[in-house]
Amino acid sequence: MRKLTCALALIASAIVVLPSEASVVPVESDFFTTAWAFGAPYVRDAGRDSIGVTSPNPFQFDTGPDNVWEETTYFTFDFNPAEYSTPVSSALLQVETVLRASGSYPTPTEAFSISAHRVLDDPTTIDPNLNSGPGSYVEFKNNKIGAVEDTVALNSEGVFSWDVTDLVNEWIANGDANFDYSIAMTGRVGNPADTDSTGAFHAFVNQEGGLGGVNAQIVIPEPATLASLALGALALLGRGRRTK
């Protein structure tokens, strides 16, 4: 009887805390920085159906230490840490990608790797009219993009996921000290060095574009451990009854 009581209590507690569906954190703003237009503004966002990522120095247009030609995408999320009383077991950044131009990566035989980075400052403070010095997109990408959270090699267009669990748990613990809940996406890791003939760039679907489908979002699935806990309690109850 004591075992039965404990098992029922365990099931009840699991049912109370188990969420009914995954938590989805929508993107609040997205933009990319680029020098392809050869002039301001260097921050591109509204009205575009895709926003870009390149490897450093695509097409070898620039050999300087700043890698001016690198395109970087920034996502800022409508995140509320107060909604989470404990760390999450999983958080996935999901983004829909598209091929931006003929001859660009990825191809079925050659992947293009995109990395999700934490940022060390608020990317929405980048001055769209500056291409050098404090406040410029070049200064930000060189000095304020932090460690890689996850890198994914893409062989096609579609919806892909990056593991950002550690970063989201820092947002939960530290709130807006984590620079406006933002993530930088780059092509710095794992891409070919010689890109002058292949065009190492790829694109994300812009939330304001007309392509439809999934845009940037963070998905926090149901904690599998809680579901397992309830199933384990049921198994315990069944074993207890069979042994009587």
N, C-alpha and C positions, 0 to 999 in steps of 0.2 A: 504494500500500500504506500509506503514511503517513497519507493522508486517511482510509482505511478504519479504521485503528487509532484515530485521533482521534475519528471518529464513533462507533465502538463504545464508547469510553471515556465519551463524552458521554451516550450512551443509558444506560449502566450507572449513571452517577452520578445521572441523573434518576430512574431506577427506584428507586434506594435511598432517596431522600429524599421521593418522592411518597407522601403518605398515602393509605390505602385508602378513607377516607371523611371527611366533614366532622366537625370537633370541635364537640360541643355542650356548652355550659356551662349547667347548670341553675340555676334560681332557688333560693336558699336560704331567703329569707323575703320576703314581700310584705305591704304594708299601706298604708292611706291615712289621711290626717288630715282631719278634718271637724268643723264646728261645727253641722251640721244637727240633731244630737240635743239641742242646747241644754244640754249638760252633759257631764261626764266619763263615760267615757273619750273623748278626742279622737283616739286612735289606734285604728283599726278593722281587724281582720284575721281571726282564726280564726272559722270557722263561717259565713262569708259566701260566697255563690257569685259575688259580683262586688265589685270595689273601684273607687272613682270618681276622676274628673278633671273639674274644671269650669274655665270661664274665670274670671278674677278678678271678684269681686263679682257672681255670678249672681243674677238677679232683682232686682238693685239693693237688696238687703237692707241693705247696709252701704256707706257712702260715705267711711269713714275711710281714712287712708293705709295701714293694715295689711291691708285687704281680707280681713277675718276669714273670709269665706264661701268663699274659694277652697279647693277640695279638691285635694289633691296625692297621687299614688301614688308609693311608693318600692319599688324592687326591689333586693335584695342577692343577689349571685351566689356560688356555690360555685366560686370561681376559684382556680387554682393557677398562678402565673406560672412556676414551675419546669418546667412542661410545654412551654414555648415557649422555644427557644434564640435565636430571631430575631424581629423584628417580623412581624406578620401582614399580608397584603395586603388582607384584608377581614374585618370582623366586623359581624354584623347582629343587632340586638336584635329578636326576633320575639315578638309578643304577640297573643293572641286577644282580640278586643273584642266586646262585646255591647251592645245597646240596653238601658238601665237602666229607662226609664220612657216612657210614652206622651208624645209631643210633644218628646222630647229630641233633640238632635243626635246623629249626623248624619242628614240626609235625602238622598234622591236628588238634590235640587237645591241643597242648602246643606250644605257640608262643615263638619266640626268639626276643627280643627287641634290635634294633640297634639305636644308637644316633649319630646325626651329631653335631660336636662341632666346634666352632671357635678355632684357635690356637693362642698362644702368642709369637710364634717365627717361623722361617722358618724350617719346618720338613726336608727339603732336606739337611740340615746341619748335620743331625744325622750321627755319625761315625758307619759304618756297622760292625766294628770289636770290638766295645766296648759293654760290658754288664753291666757296672756300671760307676759311676762318670760323670763329665762334658762331654757333647758331646755324651753320650750313649743314646740308645733308652729308657732305664729305666728312666734315668734322665729326658728325654723329656716328656715321657708319665705321669710321676708323677708331673711335675712342669709346663709344657708348653701347656697342653691341657686345653682350657678354657671352657666357659659356653656351655650348650646344646642349640642348635638351634631348634632341633626337634627330637622326638623319634618315631619310627615306629615299631609296633609289627608284625613280619612276621610269617605266618602260612604255607607258601609254598615258593617254588622258583619262580622267575619271576622278572618283572621290578617293582620297588617301588620308591616312591617319598618322599623327605624330604623338608619341607618348610625352605628355607634359605634366605627369602626376606630381613630381617633386615641386615644380614651379607653382602649380595650383595650391598645393599644401602650404607653400610659403605665403601665397596670397591670403589663405585662410588664417594663418598665424599672425601675419604682419599687416594686413590691410593695405591701404593705399601707399604705404611706404615702399611698395613694390612698383612704383612708377606707373600708375594708371592702368594696371592690368594689361600690359602690352607684350607682344611677341614679335621678334624680327625673323624674317625668312630670307635665307641667303643660299647661294650656290657655291659656297667657299670650300666645301668638303667633298672630295671624291670625284671631281669632274676633270676631264682632260685638260692638260695645260695648254695644248696647241689648239686654239679654237678659231683661228683666222679663216678657215674654210667651211666650218661646220655650223657655227652660230650657236653658242652654248647659252640658250635662254629658253625659259618656259613661262607659263602664265597661270594665274589664279582667276577664277570667275569673280568679278567685282559685284559686290552686293547691290550696286545701283545699276548694273548692266542688265541686258535683256536676255541672257542665255538661260536663265532659270536653273532649277536643280538646287543642289546643296551649295551654300556659300560657307564662309568660315564660321565655325562654331566649336565650342568645347563641350564634349559629351562625357558626363560622369555616370557610368552605368550603375545598375543596382549592385550593391555589395554582395558578391557571390557567397561570401563567408556566412552572411546571415541566413541565406537560403539553405546552405549546407547545415547550419546549426539546427534549423527546424527539422530538416530531414533526418539528421542524426538523432534528434530527440524522439522522432517517430519510430526510428529503428530501435532505440533503447526501450521504448514502450512495448514494441512488438516482441522483443526478446524476453522482456520481463513476463509478458503474458504467456509465452510459449513454455517457459520453464516451470510454470505452476502446475 
